[in-house]
Amino acid sequence: MNSAIAESSQPFVTLALSGGGSRAIAFHLGCLRALHDRGLLEKVKVVSTVSGGSVIGACFAYWGVEFAEFDRRIVRILRKGFNKSIARSVFFSQETPKIMATLLCTAVPTLVLGTVRNGLRLIRIITGLPTRKTENWMTFMSQSLPIWGSLTTAFENALQRNVFGNTMLPDVKRPGVEVVINACDLRTGTAFRFGSQASGGWRYGRITENNIPLAKAVAASAAFPLMLPPLVDEFRFERAGAIAVEKVVLTDGGVFDNLGVAVLEPGRDSGASINRFPTTHIISLNAGPGQVSGDTSPFWWLSRVRQSFETVHRKVQDSAYSRLHRYVKSGELKGFGMVYLGQIDGRLPYQPDNLVPREAVRDYPTNFASMAQNDLDKLALRGEQLTQIIVDRYLSHI
């Protein structure tokens, strides 16, 4: 048994908020309403967030307002959406010249270099001519071109202006709560985590100065690769006593772990893990749609890539939940509860008379467009209903 758990007389409750754009924000809002009503939110020690879950999770931890006010503000954000504010940031903000310069100085040359490189590769394959060194040089050149601005930095700008202001990662206002905002570094294919106490990743080490804008962390975590480019930045890292400045290429945390539970699991290597907690209970809020209906035929590029993403996410989350069950069985965790938007209703322990059915909400898109009040109400109510059921069944002992 985990010694930290065995010795602890008080539960160390952690909360994971999955990705899923505005669908996740609305669903998580309902879940948080139920956790608040049951007195569990005040027991949460760590909030781990991904993508859309990072938006609402950061608001919960950093705003420092009463829950009713937090609720009202999130509803306003959902009704308004982010698309217009991102567009304003692209065309009418300090990001505009950066984005234009990136397009002129980087995007066009990268396209040209890539086209020539692919042509040389084809010539090498057909004729056997030695073009590999030139191809490698063109790859190096295209990867070395600067990225000053993008849709993702515009998203960061919109979050800063409209949601978080100049809040920095250490500035958590929710008493007794630590925050981890999950992203994925595409250079190394590993998790990269922004934390209120410590930030970094095992491939780079710990960021030496954690005074990082909250808006930057949330934008990186929510940069869904099919819609938003990665956020490119440089940080100063400390690893094994050595200091180095490294460039990171950060995208949606859901690419690595769409649930945000991995950082909360027991038994993490203290020599490599930047964030590590004596977790006794995990509450996982999952806005995934669940099993696919089989009614579609994803042939074209966008539909097949989207379906591939969802398939991978579903299998990874199945593996994660299997691990959590094993931790509970072995005593390394005292318990966990999964509140799952895509839960098959017939498998619930019980159903309230007015249960919002899975089919009514599972197909709501995962973008950040404005949300109709009716859709918001259904998503939030299902989250609230499922949370009450799961708390009754698995978490009533906390």
C-alpha positions in Angstrom: 0.0 0.0 0.0 1.1 3.5 -0.7 2.8 4.7 2.5 1.6 8.3 2.1 -2.0 7.1 1.9 -1.5 4.6 4.8 -0.2 7.4 7.1 -2.7 10.1 6.0 -5.7 10.6 8.3 -7.3 13.1 5.9 -8.3 12.4 2.3 -6.2 14.1 -0.4 -8.9 14.7 -3.1 -7.9 15.6 -6.6 -10.1 16.7 -9.5 -9.4 16.2 -13.2 -11.3 18.2 -15.9 -11.1 16.7 -19.4 -10.8 18.5 -22.7 -13.7 19.0 -25.1 -14.0 22.7 -25.9 -17.2 24.5 -24.9 -18.9 21.1 -24.6 -16.5 20.3 -21.8 -16.9 23.7 -20.1 -20.7 23.4 -20.0 -20.6 19.8 -18.8 -18.0 20.5 -16.2 -20.0 23.5 -15.0 -22.9 21.2 -14.1 -20.5 18.7 -12.5 -19.0 21.5 -10.3 -22.5 22.6 -9.3 -23.2 19.2 -7.9 -19.7 18.9 -6.2 -20.3 22.3 -4.7 -23.8 21.3 -3.4 -22.4 18.1 -1.9 -19.5 20.0 -0.2 -16.8 18.2 -2.1 -15.3 21.2 -3.9 -13.9 22.6 -0.7 -12.0 19.3 -0.1 -10.2 19.3 -3.5 -6.5 19.9 -3.1 -5.4 19.7 -6.8 -7.1 20.6 -10.0 -5.7 19.0 -13.1 -7.0 20.4 -16.4 -6.9 19.8 -20.2 -8.0 22.0 -23.1 -11.6 23.2 -22.5 -11.3 21.9 -19.0 -8.3 24.2 -18.5 -10.5 27.2 -19.3 -13.1 26.5 -16.6 -10.6 24.9 -14.2 -8.4 28.0 -14.3 -11.4 30.3 -13.8 -12.4 28.3 -10.7 -9.0 28.4 -9.2 -7.8 31.9 -10.1 -10.9 34.1 -10.0 -11.3 34.0 -6.2 -15.1 34.7 -6.3 -18.0 32.9 -4.6 -19.4 29.9 -6.5 -22.6 31.7 -7.6 -20.6 34.5 -9.2 -18.2 31.9 -10.8 -21.3 30.2 -12.2 -22.7 33.4 -13.7 -19.4 34.3 -15.3 -18.9 30.9 -16.9 -22.5 31.0 -18.3 -21.6 34.5 -19.9 -18.4 33.1 -21.4 -20.3 30.1 -22.9 -23.1 32.3 -24.3 -20.5 34.7 -25.9 -17.9 32.1 -27.0 -14.4 32.9 -28.1 -14.5 33.1 -31.8 -15.2 36.9 -32.1 -12.6 37.8 -29.5 -10.0 35.6 -31.3 -10.9 37.3 -34.5 -10.5 40.8 -32.9 -7.1 39.6 -31.6 -6.0 38.5 -35.1 -7.0 41.7 -36.8 -7.1 44.5 -34.2 -4.5 43.8 -31.4 -0.9 43.7 -30.7 -0.8 40.2 -32.2 -1.8 41.5 -35.6 1.7 42.7 -36.8 3.2 39.5 -35.3 0.9 37.3 -37.2 1.4 39.2 -40.4 5.2 39.0 -40.0 5.0 35.3 -39.3 3.0 34.7 -42.5 5.3 36.7 -44.6 8.6 35.6 -43.2 7.9 32.1 -42.1 4.7 30.6 -43.6 5.5 31.4 -47.2 9.2 30.3 -47.0 8.3 27.2 -45.2 5.8 26.3 -47.9 8.4 26.9 -50.6 11.1 24.9 -48.8 8.7 22.1 -48.1 7.6 21.9 -51.8 11.2 21.9 -53.0 12.2 19.3 -50.4 9.4 17.0 -51.4 10.4 17.4 -55.0 14.0 16.5 -54.3 12.8 13.5 -52.3 10.8 12.3 -55.2 13.8 12.7 -57.5 16.0 10.8 -55.1 13.4 7.9 -55.0 13.1 7.8 -58.8 16.6 8.4 -59.9 18.8 7.6 -56.9 20.5 11.0 -57.0 22.1 12.0 -53.7 19.8 14.8 -52.5 19.3 13.8 -48.9 21.8 16.4 -47.5 19.9 19.2 -49.3 16.6 17.8 -48.1 17.9 17.8 -44.5 19.2 21.4 -44.9 15.8 22.5 -46.1 14.1 20.8 -43.2 16.5 22.5 -40.8 15.9 25.9 -42.4 12.1 25.6 -42.3 12.2 24.5 -38.6 14.5 27.4 -37.7 12.3 30.2 -39.1 10.7 32.4 -36.3 7.1 32.2 -35.1 6.1 35.6 -33.7 2.3 35.2 -33.8 -0.5 32.8 -34.7 -4.1 32.0 -34.1 -3.0 30.4 -30.8 -1.2 33.6 -29.6 -4.4 35.5 -30.7 -6.3 33.0 -28.4 -3.9 33.7 -25.6 -4.4 37.5 -26.2 -8.2 37.0 -26.1 -8.0 35.0 -22.8 -5.8 37.6 -21.3 -8.0 40.6 -22.2 -11.4 39.0 -21.5 -10.9 36.3 -18.8 -7.6 36.2 -16.9 -6.0 39.6 -17.2 -2.4 39.7 -16.1 -2.7 36.7 -13.7 0.4 34.6 -13.4 0.5 30.9 -12.6 1.4 31.2 -8.9 -1.5 33.6 -8.3 -4.1 31.0 -7.3 -6.9 32.5 -5.3 -8.8 29.4 -4.3 -7.5 28.6 -0.8 -5.6 25.4 -0.4 -5.7 24.4 -4.1 -2.8 23.6 -6.5 -3.3 23.7 -10.2 -1.8 21.7 -13.1 -2.6 22.7 -16.6 -1.7 19.9 -19.1 -0.2 20.4 -22.5 1.8 18.3 -24.9 5.3 19.1 -26.3 5.4 18.1 -30.0 9.2 18.2 -30.1 9.5 15.3 -27.7 6.1 13.8 -27.8 5.8 14.1 -24.0 3.6 15.7 -21.4 4.4 19.4 -20.5 2.7 20.7 -17.5 2.1 24.3 -16.3 1.7 24.2 -12.5 0.9 26.9 -9.9 3.8 25.5 -7.9 6.1 24.0 -10.6 6.1 23.8 -14.4 8.0 21.8 -17.0 8.4 18.2 -18.2 10.7 15.3 -17.6 12.5 15.8 -20.9 13.4 19.4 -20.0 13.3 19.7 -16.3 11.7 22.4 -14.2 11.2 25.9 -15.4 13.4 28.1 -13.2 11.1 31.1 -13.2 7.4 30.1 -12.9 6.1 33.6 -13.4 4.2 32.6 -16.6 1.0 34.2 -17.7 -2.0 32.0 -16.9 -3.5 32.9 -20.4 -0.4 31.4 -22.1 -0.8 28.1 -20.2 -4.5 27.8 -20.9 -4.0 28.7 -24.6 -1.3 26.0 -25.0 -3.4 23.4 -23.2 -6.4 24.2 -25.5 -4.6 24.5 -28.9 -6.4 21.6 -30.6 -4.1 20.7 -33.5 -6.8 20.5 -36.1 -7.8 24.1 -35.5 -5.0 25.9 -33.8 -1.2 25.8 -34.4 1.1 24.9 -31.5 2.4 27.6 -29.2 6.1 28.0 -29.6 8.1 29.5 -26.8 11.4 29.3 -25.0 11.9 28.7 -21.2 14.9 28.4 -18.9 15.0 24.9 -17.4 16.9 23.3 -14.5 17.6 19.6 -14.8 20.0 17.6 -12.6 21.7 20.8 -11.6 22.3 22.0 -15.2 20.6 25.1 -16.6 19.5 25.3 -20.3 17.2 27.4 -22.5 15.0 25.2 -24.6 12.4 25.8 -27.2 9.1 24.0 -26.7 6.3 23.4 -29.2 3.1 23.0 -27.2 -0.2 21.8 -28.3 -3.5 20.5 -26.8 -2.9 18.4 -23.6 -5.5 16.0 -24.9 -2.9 14.7 -27.4 -1.1 13.1 -24.5 -3.8 12.7 -21.9 -7.3 14.0 -22.6 -8.5 13.2 -19.1 -5.8 14.9 -17.1 -5.5 12.0 -14.6 -2.0 10.8 -15.3 -0.3 13.6 -13.2 -2.6 12.6 -10.3 -1.8 8.9 -10.2 0.1 7.3 -7.3 3.6 6.0 -7.7 5.0 8.7 -10.0 8.8 8.8 -10.2 10.1 11.4 -7.8 13.3 11.7 -9.8 11.6 12.6 -13.1 8.2 14.0 -12.2 7.8 17.8 -11.9 4.4 17.5 -10.3 3.7 14.7 -7.8 0.9 14.4 -5.2 -0.1 12.1 -2.3 -3.5 11.4 -3.9 -6.1 9.4 -2.1 -9.1 10.1 -4.3 -9.5 11.1 -7.9 -12.7 12.7 -9.3 -12.5 12.6 -13.1 -14.9 14.7 -15.1 -14.9 13.4 -18.7 -16.8 15.3 -21.5 -16.0 12.6 -24.1 -19.0 11.4 -26.3 -18.5 7.7 -25.5 -18.9 4.8 -28.0 -19.5 5.8 -31.6 -22.8 5.1 -33.2 -21.4 3.5 -36.3 -23.8 5.5 -38.5 -21.0 7.6 -40.3 -18.5 6.7 -43.0 -15.4 8.8 -42.3 -13.8 8.7 -45.7 -12.6 12.3 -46.3 -9.5 13.8 -44.6 -11.2 15.9 -41.8 -13.7 13.2 -40.8 -11.2 10.4 -40.8 -8.6 12.4 -38.8 -11.2 13.4 -36.3 -12.5 9.8 -36.0 -8.9 8.6 -35.5 -8.3 11.2 -32.8 -11.5 10.1 -31.0 -10.6 6.4 -31.3 -7.2 7.0 -29.8 -8.6 9.1 -27.0 -11.2 6.5 -26.1 -8.6 3.7 -26.0 -6.2 5.7 -23.9 -8.9 6.7 -21.4 -10.0 3.0 -21.2 -6.4 2.2 -20.2 -6.3 5.0 -17.7 -9.5 4.0 -16.0 -8.3 0.4 -15.8 -5.2 1.6 -14.0 -7.3 3.6 -11.5 -9.4 0.6 -10.8 -6.3 -1.4 -10.1 -5.0 1.3 -7.8 -8.2 1.1 -5.7 -8.1 -2.6 -5.6 -4.4 -2.6 -4.4 -5.1 0.1 -1.9 -2.9 2.7 -3.6 -6.0 4.8 -4.0 -8.9 5.0 -1.6 -11.3 5.7 -4.3 -12.2 7.4 -7.6 -15.3 8.5 -9.4 -15.7 9.0 -13.1 -18.4 11.4 -14.3 -18.7 10.6 -18.0 -20.8 12.6 -20.4 -20.8 9.6 -22.9 -21.9 7.2 -20.2 -24.5 4.7 -21.5 -27.6 5.6 -19.5 -28.8 2.0 -19.1 -25.6 1.2 -17.1 -26.1 3.8 -14.5 -26.8 2.6 -10.9 -30.1 4.5 -11.1 -31.7 7.2 -13.3 -33.5 10.3 -12.2 -36.9 10.9 -13.9 -35.7 13.9 -15.8 -32.3 12.6 -16.8 -30.9 14.4 -19.9 -30.2 11.5 -22.3 -26.8 10.9 -23.7 -28.0 11.2 -27.2 -29.2 14.8 -26.5 -25.7 16.1 -25.8 -23.0 13.7 -27.0 -22.7 15.2 -30.5 -22.3 18.8 -29.4 -19.1 20.2 -31.1 -15.9 20.7 -29.2 -15.1 24.2 -30.6 -15.2 27.5 -28.7 -18.2 29.0 -30.6 -21.0 30.8 -28.7 -23.5 28.3 -27.1 -27.3 28.5 -27.2 -28.9 28.6 -23.8 -30.8 25.4 -24.5 -27.7 23.5 -25.3 -25.9 24.9 -22.3 -28.7 23.9 -20.0 -28.8 20.3 -21.2 -25.1 19.8 -21.0 -24.8 21.3 -17.6 -27.9 19.5 -16.2 -26.5 16.1 -17.4 -23.2 16.9 -15.7 -25.0 17.8 -12.5 -27.2 14.7 -12.6 -24.4 12.2 -13.4 -22.2 13.8 -10.7 -24.9 13.3 -8.0 -25.2 9.6 -9.1 -21.5 9.0 -9.0 -21.0 10.7 -5.7 -23.7 8.6 -4.2 -22.2 5.4 -5.6 -18.5 5.9 -5.2 -17.6 9.0 -3.2 -20.1 9.2 -0.3 -17.4 8.2 2.2 -15.2 11.3 1.6 
